[in-house]
């Protein structure tokens, strides 16, 4: 790995985090190393409270599964819970919006019209 990646890992381990990291390139090992360093700082493996709050402070999205950037931006706008930081990952950002489109909602079977009976109720004759 390059000296820049190692320097970035050292800065992250020291707790000097920037608000946003854009990790992009042809070296997936370097990207994985930086993301792993970020995960260790945001959700330390030896901190029980941080591990319990991981569901609130760490979200991962894949661009293939999303139809737009709305869920990612919404996750970024949330406040961290019982932590200093919140980690939001977006893998495959080039594929954002290229995933399967949601199908149009169909009516559930119980809401479809049913044939009515031919018999009619008559009022009793007195």
C-alpha positions in Angstrom: 0.0 0.0 0.0 1.1 3.6 -0.6 2.3 6.0 2.0 -0.8 8.1 1.6 -3.0 5.2 2.6 -0.9 4.4 5.6 -0.9 8.1 6.6 -4.7 8.1 6.3 -5.0 4.9 8.4 -2.8 6.5 11.1 -4.8 9.7 11.2 -8.1 7.7 11.4 -6.6 5.5 14.2 -5.7 8.7 16.1 -9.3 9.8 15.9 -8.7 12.6 13.4 -11.7 12.0 11.2 -12.9 14.1 8.3 -16.7 14.4 7.7 -16.6 12.6 4.4 -14.3 10.2 2.7 -14.5 9.4 -1.0 -12.5 6.2 -1.6 -12.3 5.3 -5.2 -9.7 3.7 -7.4 -8.2 0.5 -8.8 -6.8 -0.8 -5.5 -9.6 -2.5 -3.6 -7.2 -3.6 -0.9 -6.3 0.0 0.0 -10.0 0.9 0.1 -10.8 -2.0 2.3 -8.0 -1.1 4.7 -9.3 2.5 5.1 -12.9 1.3 5.5 -11.7 -1.2 8.1 -9.9 1.5 10.0 -13.0 3.7 10.0 -15.1 0.8 11.2 -12.7 0.2 14.1 -12.9 3.8 15.2 -16.7 4.3 14.8 -17.7 0.9 16.2 -14.7 -0.4 18.3 -14.8 -4.1 18.7 -13.8 -4.0 22.4 -16.5 -1.5 23.4 -19.8 -3.3 24.4 -21.8 -0.1 24.2 -20.5 0.8 20.7 -21.3 -2.8 19.6 -24.8 -2.5 20.9 -25.3 0.8 19.1 -23.8 -0.4 15.8 -27.2 -0.9 14.3 -27.8 2.9 14.8 -24.4 4.2 14.0 -23.3 2.2 11.0 -25.2 1.7 7.7 -24.0 0.1 4.5 -25.7 0.5 1.1 -25.0 -1.0 -2.3 -25.6 1.2 -5.3 -27.0 -1.8 -7.3 -29.9 -2.1 -4.8 -30.9 1.6 -4.7 -33.0 3.5 -7.2 -31.7 6.8 -6.0 -29.5 8.5 -3.5 -32.3 9.4 -1.1 -31.7 6.6 1.5 -28.0 7.4 1.6 -28.5 11.1 2.1 -31.2 10.4 4.8 -28.7 8.1 6.6 -26.1 10.8 6.5 -28.4 13.3 8.0 -29.1 11.2 11.1 -27.4 12.1 14.4 -25.1 9.4 15.9 -26.6 7.6 18.9 -24.4 7.5 22.0 -21.3 7.9 19.9 -19.2 10.7 18.4 -19.5 9.5 14.9 -21.8 7.7 12.4 -20.5 5.6 9.5 -22.5 5.4 6.3 -20.9 3.3 3.5 -22.0 3.3 -0.1 -20.5 0.5 -2.2 -20.7 0.6 -6.0 -21.7 4.2 -6.4 -21.4 4.0 -10.1 -24.3 1.5 -10.2 -26.6 3.9 -8.2 -30.0 3.9 -9.8 -29.2 1.0 -12.2 -30.8 -1.6 -10.1 -34.2 -3.2 -10.6 -37.0 -0.7 -10.5 -39.7 -1.3 -7.9 -42.8 -2.9 -9.4 -46.1 -1.1 -9.4 -48.2 -2.0 -6.4 -50.9 -4.5 -7.2 -54.2 -4.7 -5.4 -54.3 -7.4 -2.7 -56.7 -10.3 -3.6 -59.1 -9.4 -0.8 -59.7 -5.9 -2.3 -60.8 -7.2 -5.7 -64.5 -7.1 -6.4 -66.4 -10.3 -5.8 -69.5 -11.4 -7.7 -72.6 -10.6 -5.9 -75.3 -13.1 -5.1 -78.4 -13.2 -7.4 -80.7 -13.6 -4.4 -82.0 -10.5 -2.8 -83.3 -10.1 0.7 -87.0 -9.2 0.9 -88.6 -7.4 3.7 -91.1 -9.6 5.5 -94.7 -9.1 4.6 -97.2 -8.6 7.4 
